[in-house]
Amino acid sequence: MRIINKLIYALNIVILASCSLVPPAETGDVSMSFSEEIHEIFVGESFQFEVVLLPDNRHADAIWHSSNTSVALVSESGVLYAVSPGEATISANYGKSTIQTDILVKALSYTVEGLHISPETVELNVGDEMRLSAEVAPVYLTDVVKPIWRSSNENIVSVNDGNVKAISVGTAEIYAEAGDKQAKCFISVSDGTLGLSCSALELIIGETATLSVTDECDGPVVWESSDPSVASVADGQVVALYPGSASILAYSGNKVGRCLLNVKPISVQSVTIDNSEPAVVIAKGDTLVLSVSIMPENATFAVVEWTSSDISVASVENGTVRALEVGESEIKAWSEGKSDTIKIVVVS
């Protein structure tokens, strides 16, 4: 009997020992932590949180909560989604234990490199409506950056998120702004058409032309240029100022007449290297400064480019030639398709 009792006692000891190896129920207080933590995130980004139990780093199926869902959302599986700039506290609950971390959601950092409105010039009648589009560069900012729209005269043309409406006769500029960039569209509004002596005109910078009204006027004629930097107009006298396009407008009563003007630059006609000799001899290691004459002297874009036919013999930069090795090389100066050359002979 004593042997049996000893066996039962030993068996109870084994059972108790084996029970002590079973992990405690994890519905009470437990020690846990985030496997990885962040404190800053940009709008639109996401992050996977995970809770582990200590000390063996076992995964815990926590219940997640965000203190500010307008700033940051967190899914049932612990995925954080950054919604808008601001602060939020993310909490993970497991059993009776809770851990949390503070998150700062930051606005995206970007630089707008360019902004373009299409179309750039519009002619409307009173009551007309249309939509303008604004293109942001680089293109990946298209869904991130929303331009701010405004009208130079809401009494003539109104604008709301690119949607314009012609209110009354006159002209207005519609602006789109993003970052430090700005683009504009010129809009003229009429209630009828006024005939002009010319509907399209092409001038070179400095040239002039005279426009006149061919229809019966409802009153005094007022002249206007859609872009005064391209062309000016006074009493129908047009002066071309800078390359580009502009509408020359004539107003009389509620009628508007238009002439589309294209201003062309003064083109380079000839480029001449200022040296009377067809070839120049210089010693290796020496330099020679060349200059050019461009005709006409008032050419709009008279930018001179220099090239060498053999850069191992002679190099050239902004007209300064450097003799590098014995041999020959042709130095060329060109601008707008016009050019002149000179031979360089390098001797020892």
C-alpha positions as CSV (number, residue, x, y, z in Angstrom):
1,M,0.0,0.0,0.0
2,R,2.8,2.4,0.9
3,I,4.4,1.6,-2.5
4,I,1.1,2.5,-4.3
5,N,0.9,5.8,-2.3
6,K,4.4,6.7,-3.2
7,L,3.7,6.0,-6.8
8,I,0.6,8.3,-6.7
9,Y,2.6,11.0,-4.9
10,A,5.3,10.8,-7.6
11,L,2.7,10.9,-10.3
12,N,1.2,14.1,-8.8
13,I,4.6,15.7,-8.7
14,V,5.1,15.0,-12.4
15,I,1.7,16.3,-13.3
16,L,2.3,19.5,-11.3
17,A,5.7,20.0,-12.9
18,S,4.3,19.5,-16.4
19,C,1.6,22.0,-15.7
20,S,4.2,24.6,-14.6
21,L,5.6,24.3,-18.2
22,V,2.4,25.6,-19.8
23,P,2.5,29.4,-20.5
24,P,0.2,31.5,-18.3
25,A,-3.1,32.6,-19.7
26,E,-2.3,35.9,-21.7
27,T,-5.5,37.7,-20.7
28,G,-4.0,39.5,-17.8
29,D,-1.1,41.9,-17.6
30,V,1.7,40.9,-20.0
31,S,5.0,42.5,-21.0
32,M,5.1,43.5,-24.6
33,S,6.6,46.0,-27.1
34,F,6.6,47.1,-30.7
35,S,9.0,45.0,-32.8
36,E,9.8,48.2,-34.8
37,E,8.7,51.8,-34.1
38,I,8.4,55.0,-36.1
39,H,7.5,58.5,-34.9
40,E,7.4,60.5,-38.2
41,I,5.7,59.6,-41.5
42,F,4.6,61.6,-44.6
43,V,1.1,61.9,-45.9
44,G,0.2,59.0,-48.2
45,E,2.7,56.6,-46.7
46,S,2.0,53.5,-44.6
47,F,3.8,51.4,-42.0
48,Q,3.2,47.9,-40.6
49,F,3.2,47.8,-36.8
50,E,3.7,44.5,-34.9
51,V,3.4,43.7,-31.2
52,V,5.6,41.0,-29.6
53,L,5.4,39.4,-26.2
54,L,8.5,39.6,-24.0
55,P,10.9,38.0,-23.3
56,D,10.5,35.5,-26.2
57,N,9.3,37.9,-28.8
58,R,6.2,35.9,-29.7
59,H,3.7,37.6,-32.0
60,A,0.6,39.0,-30.3
61,D,-2.8,39.7,-32.1
62,A,-3.3,43.1,-30.6
63,I,-6.4,45.4,-30.9
64,W,-5.4,48.7,-32.5
65,H,-6.6,52.2,-32.0
66,S,-5.8,55.7,-33.3
67,S,-6.5,58.8,-31.2
68,N,-7.0,60.9,-34.4
69,T,-8.4,59.1,-37.4
70,S,-8.4,62.3,-39.5
71,V,-4.6,62.3,-39.2
72,A,-3.7,58.6,-39.1
73,L,-5.7,55.4,-39.5
74,V,-4.7,52.0,-38.3
75,S,-6.1,48.7,-39.6
76,E,-7.0,45.6,-37.6
77,S,-3.7,44.0,-38.6
78,G,-1.7,47.0,-37.4
79,V,-1.1,48.8,-40.7
80,L,-0.8,52.6,-40.2
81,Y,-2.0,54.9,-42.9
82,A,-0.9,58.6,-42.9
83,V,-4.0,60.7,-43.9
84,S,-3.2,64.3,-43.3
85,P,-0.6,66.5,-41.4
86,G,-0.9,66.4,-37.7
87,E,-0.3,64.3,-34.6
88,A,-1.9,61.0,-33.4
89,T,-1.3,58.4,-30.8
90,I,-1.4,54.7,-31.9
91,S,-2.3,52.2,-29.2
92,A,-2.1,48.4,-29.1
93,N,-4.2,46.5,-26.6
94,Y,-3.5,42.9,-25.6
95,G,-5.2,41.3,-22.6
96,K,-5.1,44.0,-19.9
97,S,-1.9,45.6,-21.2
98,T,-1.6,48.6,-23.6
99,I,1.4,50.1,-25.3
100,Q,1.3,53.2,-27.4
101,T,3.5,55.5,-29.6
102,D,3.1,59.1,-30.8
103,I,3.1,59.7,-34.6
104,L,3.8,62.9,-36.4
105,V,2.3,63.0,-39.9
106,K,4.2,65.5,-42.1
107,A,3.1,67.1,-45.4
108,L,4.9,66.0,-48.5
109,S,8.0,68.0,-49.3
110,Y,8.0,69.1,-53.0
111,T,9.2,71.8,-55.4
112,V,7.0,72.9,-58.3
113,E,9.3,73.4,-61.3
114,G,6.8,74.5,-63.8
115,L,3.1,75.5,-64.3
116,H,1.2,75.8,-67.6
117,I,-2.4,76.8,-68.4
118,S,-4.1,75.6,-71.5
119,P,-5.4,77.3,-73.5
120,E,-3.4,80.6,-73.0
121,T,-5.8,82.8,-75.0
122,V,-9.6,82.5,-75.1
123,E,-12.4,84.5,-76.8
124,L,-15.9,84.2,-75.2
125,N,-19.3,85.7,-75.6
126,V,-21.2,86.9,-72.5
127,G,-22.7,83.9,-70.8
128,D,-20.2,81.4,-72.2
129,E,-18.6,78.9,-69.9
130,M,-15.5,76.7,-70.3
131,R,-12.8,74.9,-68.3
132,L,-9.1,75.7,-68.2
133,S,-6.5,73.0,-67.4
134,A,-3.3,73.6,-65.4
135,E,-0.4,71.2,-65.8
136,V,2.2,71.0,-63.0
137,A,5.8,69.9,-63.5
138,P,7.1,67.4,-62.6
139,V,4.1,65.3,-63.5
140,Y,4.2,63.2,-60.3
141,L,2.9,66.3,-58.4
142,T,-0.3,66.4,-60.5
143,D,-2.4,64.6,-57.9
144,V,-0.6,66.2,-55.0
145,V,-0.5,69.9,-55.9
146,K,-3.8,71.7,-56.6
147,P,-3.4,75.1,-58.2
148,I,-5.1,78.2,-56.8
149,W,-7.2,80.0,-59.3
150,R,-8.1,83.7,-59.5
151,S,-9.4,86.3,-61.9
152,S,-8.0,89.8,-62.4
153,N,-11.6,91.0,-62.8
154,E,-14.4,88.9,-61.4
155,N,-17.0,91.3,-62.9
156,I,-15.9,90.3,-66.4
157,V,-14.8,86.6,-66.0
158,S,-15.2,84.5,-62.9
159,V,-13.2,81.3,-62.1
160,N,-13.8,78.4,-59.8
161,D,-11.2,75.6,-59.8
162,G,-10.4,76.2,-63.5
163,N,-14.1,76.6,-64.5
164,V,-14.5,80.1,-66.1
165,K,-17.7,82.0,-66.9
166,A,-18.0,85.2,-69.1
167,I,-19.9,87.8,-67.1
168,S,-19.7,91.0,-69.1
169,V,-17.8,92.6,-72.1
170,G,-14.2,93.3,-71.5
171,T,-10.9,91.5,-70.8
172,A,-9.5,89.6,-67.8
173,E,-6.6,87.4,-66.9
174,I,-7.1,84.1,-65.2
175,Y,-4.2,83.1,-63.0
176,A,-3.2,79.6,-61.7
177,E,-0.7,79.5,-58.9
178,A,1.2,76.6,-57.4
179,G,4.3,76.9,-55.2
180,D,6.2,79.9,-56.4
181,K,5.0,79.4,-60.0
182,Q,2.3,81.3,-61.8
183,A,0.6,80.9,-65.2
184,K,-2.1,83.0,-66.9
185,C,-4.7,82.9,-69.6
186,F,-5.9,86.0,-71.3
187,I,-9.7,86.1,-71.9
188,S,-11.7,88.6,-73.9
189,V,-15.4,88.7,-73.7
190,S,-17.7,90.3,-76.3
191,D,-21.4,90.5,-77.1
192,G,-20.8,90.7,-80.9
193,T,-18.1,91.0,-83.5
194,L,-16.4,94.2,-84.8
195,G,-14.7,93.9,-88.2
196,L,-11.1,94.9,-88.5
197,S,-8.9,95.6,-91.5
198,C,-6.8,92.5,-90.6
199,S,-7.6,89.3,-88.8
200,A,-4.0,88.0,-88.6
201,L,-0.7,89.8,-88.8
202,E,3.0,89.0,-88.6
203,L,5.7,91.5,-87.7
204,I,9.4,91.5,-86.9
205,I,10.5,93.2,-83.7
206,G,10.5,97.0,-84.3
207,E,8.1,96.9,-87.2
208,T,4.7,98.7,-87.0
209,A,1.3,98.3,-88.6
210,T,-1.9,100.2,-88.6
211,L,-5.3,98.5,-88.0
212,S,-8.7,100.1,-88.6
213,V,-12.3,99.2,-87.9
214,T,-14.3,98.2,-91.0
215,D,-17.8,98.0,-89.3
216,E,-20.1,100.7,-88.1
217,C,-19.2,101.5,-84.5
218,D,-21.6,101.8,-81.6
219,G,-19.4,104.4,-80.0
220,P,-15.7,105.4,-79.5
221,V,-13.1,102.6,-80.3
222,V,-10.8,101.5,-77.5
223,W,-7.7,99.5,-78.5
224,E,-5.9,97.0,-76.3
225,S,-3.1,94.4,-76.5
226,S,-3.5,91.0,-74.8
227,D,0.2,91.1,-74.0
228,P,1.8,94.5,-73.9
229,S,5.3,93.0,-73.6
230,V,4.9,91.5,-77.1
231,A,3.1,94.4,-78.8
232,S,1.7,97.8,-78.0
233,V,-1.3,99.5,-79.7
234,A,-2.6,103.0,-79.6
235,D,-5.4,104.3,-81.9
236,G,-4.8,101.2,-84.1
237,Q,-1.1,101.7,-84.4
238,V,0.7,98.4,-83.5
239,V,4.3,98.2,-82.5
240,A,6.1,94.8,-82.3
241,L,8.2,94.6,-79.2
242,Y,9.3,91.1,-78.4
243,P,8.9,87.6,-80.0
244,G,5.6,85.9,-79.2
245,S,1.9,86.2,-79.9
246,A,-0.8,88.6,-78.8
247,S,-4.3,89.6,-79.7
248,I,-4.9,93.2,-80.8
249,L,-8.4,94.1,-79.6
250,A,-10.8,96.9,-80.6
251,Y,-13.8,97.6,-78.4
252,S,-16.9,99.7,-79.5
253,G,-20.0,99.4,-77.4
254,N,-20.6,95.7,-76.7
255,K,-18.7,94.6,-79.8
256,V,-15.1,93.4,-80.0
257,G,-12.7,93.0,-83.0
258,R,-9.6,90.8,-82.9
259,C,-6.4,90.6,-84.8
260,L,-4.0,87.8,-84.0
261,L,-0.4,89.1,-84.1
262,N,2.7,87.0,-84.3
263,V,6.0,88.8,-83.5
264,K,9.2,87.3,-84.9
265,P,12.7,87.9,-83.7
266,I,15.4,89.8,-85.7
267,S,17.4,86.9,-87.2
268,V,21.1,86.7,-87.5
269,Q,22.1,87.2,-91.2
270,S,25.9,86.7,-91.0
271,V,28.7,85.7,-88.6
272,T,32.3,86.9,-89.4
273,I,35.4,86.1,-87.4
274,D,37.4,89.3,-87.0
275,N,40.7,88.2,-88.6
276,S,41.9,89.2,-92.1
277,E,44.0,86.0,-92.5
278,P,42.4,82.7,-93.5
279,A,44.9,80.9,-91.2
280,V,46.7,81.8,-88.0
281,V,50.0,80.2,-86.8
282,I,50.6,80.0,-83.1
283,A,53.1,78.1,-81.0
284,K,52.2,75.1,-78.8
285,G,51.1,76.3,-75.4
286,D,50.1,79.8,-76.6
287,T,46.6,81.2,-76.6
288,L,44.7,83.4,-79.1
289,V,41.6,85.4,-78.5
290,L,39.1,85.6,-81.4
291,S,36.1,87.9,-81.8
292,V,33.2,87.9,-84.2
293,S,30.9,90.5,-85.9
294,I,27.3,89.6,-86.2
295,M,24.9,91.3,-88.7
296,P,22.5,92.8,-88.1
297,E,23.9,94.2,-84.9
298,N,20.5,94.3,-83.3
299,A,19.8,90.5,-83.9
300,T,17.5,89.4,-81.1
301,F,19.2,86.2,-80.0
302,A,22.8,86.7,-81.1
303,V,24.4,83.9,-79.1
304,V,27.7,82.7,-80.5
305,E,28.9,79.1,-80.1
306,W,32.5,78.0,-80.8
307,T,33.8,74.5,-81.9
308,S,37.1,73.0,-82.8
309,S,37.5,70.4,-85.5
310,D,40.4,68.7,-83.5
311,I,40.3,69.4,-79.8
312,S,43.6,67.5,-79.3
313,V,45.3,70.2,-81.4
314,A,43.4,73.3,-80.3
315,S,40.6,73.9,-77.9
316,V,38.3,76.9,-77.9
317,E,36.0,78.4,-75.3
318,N,34.2,81.7,-75.7
319,G,36.6,82.7,-78.5
320,T,39.8,81.9,-76.6
321,V,41.9,79.3,-78.5
322,R,44.5,77.2,-76.7
323,A,47.3,75.5,-78.7
324,L,47.7,72.0,-77.3
325,E,49.6,69.9,-79.9
326,V,51.4,70.4,-83.2
327,G,48.9,70.2,-86.0
328,E,46.0,71.9,-87.6
329,S,42.4,72.6,-86.5
330,E,39.5,74.6,-87.8
331,I,37.8,76.9,-85.3
332,K,34.2,77.6,-86.1
333,A,31.9,80.4,-84.8
334,W,28.2,80.0,-85.4
335,S,24.8,81.5,-84.5
336,E,21.3,80.7,-85.7
337,G,22.7,78.6,-88.5
338,K,25.2,81.2,-89.8
339,S,28.9,80.6,-89.3
340,D,32.5,81.4,-90.2
341,T,35.7,79.4,-89.8
342,I,39.4,80.0,-89.4
343,K,42.3,77.6,-89.6
344,I,44.7,77.3,-86.6
345,V,48.2,76.0,-87.3
346,V,50.0,74.9,-84.1
347,V,53.8,74.7,-84.4
348,S,56.4,73.6,-81.8
